[in-house]
């Protein structure tokens, strides 16, 4: 007969010796409260009398009396050598959690990343069903079994050396970025990369060019940082550098998504790239290149990175494993300019506690054994198919109400709406129907917002599912 595992649980049993209530009654009250609030559940094992008496520095008899009262009242059940557990037959009134009125987030806040199963059409999510989990599990297990005692200590704040070496090699081959491992800094995501960069290079009040529309999740961080956000409009050729020069010619930073602009999907033209680099060189500014999903380009080879054109050491390159592998890794990286490596290292040592060795080492192995390029090649082909299917099905199902034009790359499609539509209201209706649709207009700051719906396609596996989601969206839009 299969045994059921018993969960051991120890609630917060701090005893207040200044209270008039006897110690044993305080223990009873603490246990009852823990059960009522759900911190202790039916069947959970509670500490042995001797152990709890030692922990609380009380006489054993005091704890024993509290346990006898809780047993008599039906809260505890004694199982001899198996110890004492919370009674499996607690009344429902005891175990019901109190209703807590937690304010709902503002309607301006869209929460997709809540640790639960992702909703259909969620942005920024790679194809989770296509990741080689068996290979990954084998690599992680190998590292876990073979880890040396030194790996149990604090990780290097700059990142695992072997992973930094692999990243430097990969960027040189695939993105045209010439760098050495000392320039590579492992972070937990774009926000940490921005924090590292600003802490290393900025002064309070520095002007910061930001694409308008631009990456919506970076905006709150920058607005709360000690920089002046300068929204610079974007057109079909990317960031309008001349407008940036007009608005703030001596800005300290410019952040761009040149390979696949977020959210419009356009590519920063070569002329604009050279103009941006020229501005940075003359103004003494820094360019943060967010190359978040450059690997996924479906027309020709991936474009060289902006940093590959940087002759004056002014570009900080930001990449991530969230899109090419899976976001649960929480691993990204920054390539610092050679002239700023010492400042990045000093800040990293004070700011960053380091990313987990196990995951860094496993990613390094994933790259070293050739799984990384194979996975990217497979994903490009898969995404090209899924993107085409979704565009065709959604366009046909939604008809003239939307226009879906495919951009050269990325992991989302943009369904453009008539200017008379209200994309915020429509997106809210879609989200009520269980679809993680984003309104385009929310990504704008000062520029006149366009109306559109942004939808991720990576996890729409086939035409049948695409049709189901398209019909669901059509009903939701009314």
VENLIN-V525503 format. One record per residue. N is the residue number from 0. RES is the residue in one small letter. SS is DSSP state (2 for helix, 1 for strand, 0 for the rest). PHI is phi as a letter, one per 40 degrees, with the letter a starting at -180 (999 if undefined). OMEGA is omega in whole degrees, -180 to 180 (none if undefined). Layout:
N	RES	SS	PHI	OMEGA
N	RES	SS	PHI	OMEGA
This chain:
0	x	0	999	-177
1	x	0	c	-180
2	x	0	c	177
3	x	0	c	-179
4	x	0	c	179
5	x	0	b	-179
6	x	0	c	175
7	x	1	c	-178
8	x	0	a	178
9	x	0	b	178
10	x	0	c	176
11	x	0	c	-175
12	x	0	b	180
13	x	0	c	-179
14	x	0	b	180
15	x	0	c	-176
16	x	0	c	179
17	x	0	c	180
18	x	0	c	178
19	x	0	c	-178
20	x	0	c	179
21	x	0	d	-177
22	x	2	c	-176
23	x	2	c	178
24	x	2	c	176
25	x	2	c	178
26	x	2	c	178
27	x	2	d	-178
28	x	2	c	-180
29	x	2	c	180
30	x	2	c	180
31	x	2	c	180
32	x	2	c	180
33	x	2	c	179
34	x	2	c	-178
35	x	2	c	-179
36	x	0	c	177
37	x	0	g	178
38	x	0	c	172
39	x	0	b	-178
40	x	0	b	179
41	x	0	d	179
42	x	0	g	179
43	x	0	c	177
44	x	1	c	178
45	x	0	b	-177
46	x	0	c	175
47	x	0	c	-178
48	x	2	d	-177
49	x	2	c	-177
50	x	2	c	-179
51	x	2	c	178
52	x	2	c	178
53	x	2	c	-178
54	x	2	c	-177
55	x	2	c	-178
56	x	0	f	179
57	x	0	b	175
58	x	0	c	-179
59	x	2	c	-179
60	x	2	c	179
61	x	2	c	180
62	x	2	c	-180
63	x	2	c	179
64	x	2	c	179
65	x	2	c	-180
66	x	2	c	180
67	x	2	c	178
68	x	2	c	-180
69	x	2	c	177
70	x	2	c	-180
71	x	2	c	-178
72	x	0	c	176
73	x	0	g	179
74	x	0	c	-177
75	x	1	b	174
76	x	1	b	-179
77	x	1	c	-178
78	x	0	b	175
79	x	2	g	-178
80	x	2	c	-180
81	x	2	c	177
82	x	0	g	-179
83	x	1	b	-178
84	x	1	b	171
85	x	1	c	-174
86	x	0	d	177
87	x	0	c	-176
88	x	0	b	178
89	x	0	c	176
90	x	0	c	-179
91	x	2	d	-179
92	x	2	c	-179
93	x	2	c	-173
94	x	2	c	179
95	x	0	c	-180
96	x	0	c	178
97	x	0	c	178
98	x	0	c	180
99	x	0	b	-178
100	x	0	c	180
101	x	0	c	-179
102	x	0	c	177
103	x	0	c	178
104	x	0	c	178
105	x	0	d	179
106	x	0	c	179
107	x	0	c	-179
108	x	0	b	178
109	x	0	b	-177
110	x	0	b	176
111	x	0	b	-172
112	x	0	c	-178
113	x	0	b	179
114	x	0	g	179
115	x	0	c	178
116	x	0	d	-178
117	x	0	c	177
118	x	0	c	178
119	x	1	d	176
120	x	0	g	-180
121	x	0	c	-180
122	x	0	c	170
123	x	0	g	-176
124	x	0	b	177
125	x	0	c	-179
126	x	0	c	-177
127	x	2	c	-179
128	x	2	c	-175
129	x	2	b	-180
130	x	0	c	-178
131	x	0	c	-173
132	x	2	c	-180
133	x	2	c	177
134	x	2	c	-179
135	x	2	c	-180
136	x	2	c	179
137	x	2	c	-179
138	x	2	c	180
139	x	2	c	180
140	x	2	c	179
141	x	2	c	179
142	x	2	c	-178
143	x	2	c	-179
144	x	2	c	-175
145	x	0	b	-176
146	x	0	c	179
147	x	0	c	179
148	x	2	d	-179
149	x	2	c	-179
150	x	2	c	177
151	x	2	c	179
152	x	0	c	-180
153	x	0	c	179
154	x	0	c	176
155	x	0	c	-179
156	x	0	d	-179
157	x	0	c	180
158	x	0	h	180
159	x	0	c	-172
160	x	2	d	-178
161	x	2	c	178
162	x	2	c	179
163	x	2	c	177
164	x	2	c	-180
165	x	2	c	180
166	x	2	c	180
167	x	2	d	178
168	x	2	c	-179
169	x	2	c	-178
170	x	2	c	178
171	x	2	c	-178
172	x	2	c	-170
173	x	2	c	-175
174	x	0	b	179
175	x	0	g	-178
176	x	0	c	178
177	x	0	c	180
178	x	0	a	177
179	x	0	b	-177
180	x	2	d	180
181	x	2	c	179
182	x	2	c	-174
183	x	1	c	178
184	x	1	b	180
185	x	1	c	179
186	x	1	b	180
187	x	0	c	180
188	x	0	i	-177
189	x	2	c	-179
190	x	2	c	179
191	x	2	c	177
192	x	2	c	178
193	x	2	c	180
194	x	2	c	178
195	x	2	c	-178
196	x	2	c	-178
197	x	2	c	179
198	x	2	c	-178
199	x	2	c	-167
200	x	2	b	-172
201	x	0	c	171
202	x	0	b	-179
203	x	0	d	178
204	x	0	g	178
205	x	1	d	176
206	x	1	c	-172
207	x	1	b	175
208	x	1	c	-180
209	x	1	b	-178
210	x	1	d	-180
211	x	1	b	6
212	x	0	c	-180
213	x	0	a	-173
214	x	0	d	-169
215	x	2	c	-177
216	x	2	c	176
217	x	2	c	-174
218	x	2	c	-179
219	x	2	d	179
220	x	2	c	-178
221	x	2	c	-180
222	x	2	c	178
223	x	2	c	177
224	x	0	c	-176
225	x	0	c	178
226	x	1	b	177
227	x	1	c	-178
228	x	1	c	179
229	x	1	b	179
230	x	1	c	180
231	x	1	b	-175
232	x	1	c	-180
233	x	1	b	173
234	x	1	b	-175
235	x	0	c	178
236	x	0	b	179
237	x	1	g	-177
238	x	1	d	180
239	x	0	c	-173
240	x	2	d	179
241	x	2	c	177
242	x	2	c	176
243	x	2	c	178
244	x	2	c	-180
245	x	2	c	-176
246	x	2	c	-177
247	x	0	a	-173
248	x	0	c	-177
249	x	0	b	175
250	x	0	d	-179
251	x	0	c	-176
252	x	1	b	168
253	x	1	b	178
254	x	1	b	-177
255	x	1	b	171
256	x	0	b	-167
257	x	0	c	-176
258	x	0	c	-179
259	x	0	a	-171
260	x	0	d	179
261	x	0	b	20
262	x	0	b	-168
263	x	0	c	176
264	x	0	g	-179
265	x	0	c	-180
266	x	0	b	178
267	x	0	c	-176
268	x	0	c	179
269	x	2	c	179
270	x	2	c	179
271	x	2	c	178
272	x	2	c	-179
273	x	2	c	178
274	x	2	c	179
275	x	2	c	178
276	x	2	c	178
277	x	2	c	177
278	x	2	d	-177
279	x	2	c	-179
280	x	2	c	-177
281	x	2	c	-176
282	x	2	c	-176
283	x	0	g	-179
284	x	0	c	178
285	x	1	b	178
286	x	1	b	175
287	x	1	b	-179
288	x	1	c	178
289	x	1	c	-175
290	x	0	b	-163
291	x	0	c	179
292	x	0	a	-177
293	x	0	c	-179
294	x	0	c	-174
295	x	0	b	176
296	x	1	b	-169
297	x	0	b	176
298	x	0	b	-178
299	x	0	g	-179
300	x	0	c	174
301	x	0	d	-179
302	x	0	c	174
303	x	0	d	180
304	x	0	c	174
305	x	2	d	-178
306	x	2	c	179
307	x	2	c	178
308	x	2	c	-173
309	x	0	c	-180
310	x	0	c	-174
311	x	0	b	173
312	x	0	g	-177
313	x	0	b	-173
314	x	1	b	169
315	x	1	b	-177
316	x	1	c	-179
317	x	1	b	177
318	x	1	b	-178
319	x	1	a	173
320	x	0	c	-177
321	x	0	c	-178
322	x	0	c	-176
323	x	0	c	177
324	x	0	b	174
325	x	0	a	-172
326	x	2	c	179
327	x	2	c	177
328	x	2	c	-172
329	x	0	f	177
330	x	0	b	176
331	x	1	a	-179
332	x	1	a	175
333	x	1	b	173
334	x	1	b	-177
335	x	0	c	171
336	x	0	d	-179
337	x	2	d	-177
338	x	2	c	-176
339	x	2	b	-175
340	x	2	d	-178
341	x	2	c	179
342	x	2	c	177
343	x	2	c	-180
344	x	2	c	-180
345	x	2	c	180
346	x	2	c	-179
347	x	2	d	-179
348	x	2	c	-179
349	x	2	c	-172
350	x	2	c	-167
351	x	0	b	177
352	x	0	c	-180
353	x	0	g	177
354	x	0	c	-177
355	x	0	d	-180
356	x	2	d	-174
357	x	2	d	-178
358	x	2	c	178
359	x	2	c	-179
360	x	2	c	180
361	x	2	c	176
362	x	2	c	177
363	x	2	d	178
364	x	2	c	179
365	x	2	d	179
366	x	2	c	-176
367	x	2	c	-177
368	x	0	c	176
369	x	0	g	-179
370	x	2	c	-176
371	x	2	c	179
372	x	2	c	178
373	x	2	c	179
374	x	2	c	179
375	x	2	c	180
376	x	2	c	179
377	x	2	c	-178
378	x	2	c	178
379	x	2	d	-180
380	x	2	c	-179
381	x	2	c	-178
382	x	2	c	178
383	x	2	c	179
384	x	2	c	-177
385	x	2	c	179
386	x	2	c	-179
387	x	2	c	-180
388	x	2	c	-178
389	x	2	c	-180
390	x	2	c	-178
391	x	2	c	-177
392	x	2	c	-178
393	x	2	c	180
394	x	2	c	-180
395	x	2	c	-176
396	x	2	c	-176
397	x	2	c	173
398	x	2	g	-175
399	x	2	c	-177
400	x	2	c	-179
401	x	1	b	171
402	x	1	b	-178
403	x	1	b	176
404	x	0	b	-178
405	x	0	c	174
406	x	0	c	-175
407	x	0	c	-176
408	x	1	a	175
409	x	0	g	-178
410	x	0	b	177
411	x	1	a	173
412	x	1	b	180
413	x	1	b	176
414	x	1	c	-178
415	x	1	c	-179
416	x	1	b	174
417	x	0	c	-178
418	x	0	c	179
419	x	0	c	-180
420	x	0	c	176
421	x	0	b	-173
422	x	2	c	179
423	x	2	c	179
424	x	2	c	-180
425	x	2	c	179
426	x	2	c	178
427	x	2	c	178
428	x	2	c	179
429	x	2	c	-180
430	x	2	c	175
431	x	2	c	178
432	x	0	c	176
433	x	0	g	-179
434	x	1	b	-176
435	x	0	c	-178
436	x	0	c	179
437	x	1	b	174
438	x	1	c	-178
439	x	2	c	-173
440	x	2	c	-179
441	x	2	c	-177
442	x	2	c	179
443	x	0	c	176
444	x	0	b	-179
445	x	0	b	-178
446	x	0	c	179
447	x	0	c	-175
448	x	0	c	171
449	x	0	c	-180
450	x	0	c	180
451	x	1	a	179
452	x	1	b	-179
453	x	1	b	-175
454	x	1	a	175
455	x	1	c	-178
456	x	0	b	-171
457	x	0	c	-177
458	x	0	b	171
459	x	0	b	-164
460	x	0	c	-174
461	x	0	a	-177
462	x	2	c	-180
463	x	2	c	-180
464	x	2	c	178
465	x	2	c	180
466	x	2	c	179
467	x	2	c	-178
468	x	2	c	179
469	x	2	c	178
470	x	2	c	178
471	x	2	c	179
472	x	2	c	180
473	x	2	c	178
474	x	2	c	-178
475	x	2	c	-178
476	x	2	c	175
477	x	0	g	none
